[in-house]
């Protein structure tokens, strides 16, 4: 599988990285690790430019995130406003979602891009809450870029050693979760200090 992915990414080039990351970032479950680690390994061999791999990954992530955002905005919101009560989603729940994303949408979008299983889904509540598109795009690109950079670096430095990848990938995920927890803690402390006594 590793050999096939390296060959596929090498053959498809930066367009392949962009397309596969768009799939990964949309509602289709597809792990980014199987795209970016081989791309990082190819960058180590001099067959790809790591900065262009990172750019292709960020653009792909934005495309996939915009798909989810657009679907939630165009289909999900009208559906929930009309039929949400049948699924125990009252109008005030949608209103609370709007208020939450108006206040905390940036940090939610950024940290959500770093959490496995959440990174594909965070675009949906952002779309339901009609989060400002520019803010959504910036923090999606920021979070996706940071995660992509870690995976590309992993492939660049140990991409040729499958055993090392298996050993270190869980550590990378745990480190990302710790980083998210610390970021959220810092955000909460900062918010409390901003509020009047």
Secondary structure, DSSP 8 states (H G I E B T S, - for coil): -HHHHHHHHHHHHHHHHHHHHHHHHTTS---THHHHHHHHHHHHTTSS-HHHHHHHHHHHHHHHHHHHHHHIIIIIHHHHHHHGGGGT--HHHHHHHHHHHHHHHHHHHHHHTTSTTTTTTHHHHHHHTT--HHHHHHHHHHHHHHHHHHHHHHHHHHTT-HHHHHHHHHHHHHHHHHHHHHHHHHHHHHHHHHS--
